[in-house]
Amino acid sequence: MENQVIDNLGYKLRYLARLMMGHLSDQIKSQGVSPGQLPVLCCLNDAEGQTQAELCRHIQVEQPTMANTLRRMERDDLIQRIPCKKDKRQTRIFLTSKIRPTVDLLQQKRDDVLSEMTRLMSSAEVATFHRLLDSAMQALEDNEKA
């Protein structure tokens, strides 16, 4: 019975995600950032001034999750919300001067964890791994839309 659980693809994916997040947390906690906040920081580093809805779409998380993450990040002075000049109903989100210089270092630490995770794979295997994950995600996304 135990082998059925360990050999289950869902279990392996969950365990891999847990291991990866644990390693990432160890690498970035000294910067006062959690793994759940890192995608927001990276997304804003690429394009500041996004709305909460835009961040949800880019990072692929639900609105309540994003709202809680942003609330903590604002409390910790990692982001600031500024009302949109054109549409007062919208708030644009920006990195603070406190975190901006650190985002590149955080992204490098994330990339180091991903490199460690795939170090036993050839570049072709890594590309195949990406393709297979994309296909699996697409299949489930298509199923949600049906």
N, C-alpha and C positions, 0 to 999 in steps of 0.2 A: 504494500500500500504506500509506503513512504516514497519509493522510487517513482510512483505515478505522480506524486506532487512535484518532486524535484525535476522530473523529466518534462513537466508541463510547460509549454511555451509561455503561457501567461505568467506563471510563477517566475520563470527565468527573466522575463522582461521587467517584472516588478522588482526582483532582486537586483538586477543590473541598475535600474533607476535608483534604487535605494543606495547601492554602493557608490554610484557616481555622485549622487547628491551629498553623501557623507564625505567623500573626498573633496568635493567642491567646497562644502561648508568649512572643512578644516583649513583650506587654502585662503578663504576670503573673510573668515570671521574676525581676523585682526583689523580689518578695515571697517568693521561695524556694519557689514552687509550680510544679508542672508541669501541663500540660493534662490529663493522665490523673488527677491528684489532685483537680482542681477539681470534678468531679461528686460525689465523696465528700464534700468540704467543703460543697458546696451542699445535698446530701441530709441531712447531719448538722445543718446550720444550720436546716433545716426541721423536723427531728425527731431530736434527740439520743437516744442510748441504743439505737440499732438494733444488731442482730446482723450478723455478716458475711453470713449468708444473706439477710437482708432487704436489705442494701445491694446484693448481687448482683442480686436481683430488681428493685429499683428502678432501678438504673443499667444493667441488662441486660448484665452481663459475666459471664464464667465464674469459678467459684470460685478456680482457681489464679491468675488475673489479679488478682482482688481480694485474695487472700492476699499476693501480692507487693507490691501497691500499699499495703496497710495496714502491712505490715512496714516499708517505706521511710518511710511517714508517721509511724509510731511512732518510728522512729530519728531523724527530723528534728523530733520534738516537735510535730507537728501534731495528733495524736490520742492518746488514751489509752484503753486497754482496761481495763474494770472487770468483775470477775466478777459475774454476776447473783445477786442475793440469793435469789431464788425457785428458780432452777435453776442449780446450781454448774457444770453442764456448759456453760452458755452464757456468753459474754463480751459485754458491751455496750460500744459504742464512742462516745466523746465527743470533742468538740473540746477542745484545750488552751487555756489562757488566753493563750498566745502567739499563736495564730492567730485566735481568736474575733473580735477587733475588726477583722480584715482581711477577713473573708469577704464582707461587703457590698461593699467596694471591688472585690474579685475578681469578684463577680457583675456589678458595673457594667461592669468591663472586658470581661467575656464578652459582655454585652449590646451594648456598643459595637462589638465585632468583628462580631456578628451584624447590627447595624444597618448597618455599612459593607458587609457582604456583600450585603445586600438593598437598598441605597440606590438602585439603578437600577430597582427594582420598585415598582409601586403597591401600596397596602395590599391590594387585591383579588388581585394577583398573588402577594403573600406568603402570603395565606390559601390560595390555590390550590396554591402550592408545598408548604405544610404538608400539605394534603389529599392531594396526589399522593405525597409521601414516606410518609405514613401508609398509604396504599393499597399501595404497593410493599412496605413492611415487613410489612404484614399478609399479603400473598400469600406471601411467603417463609416467614413464621412458620407459616402454615397448611400449607405444603408440608412443613416440618420435622415437624409433628405427624402427618402422614399416613403 
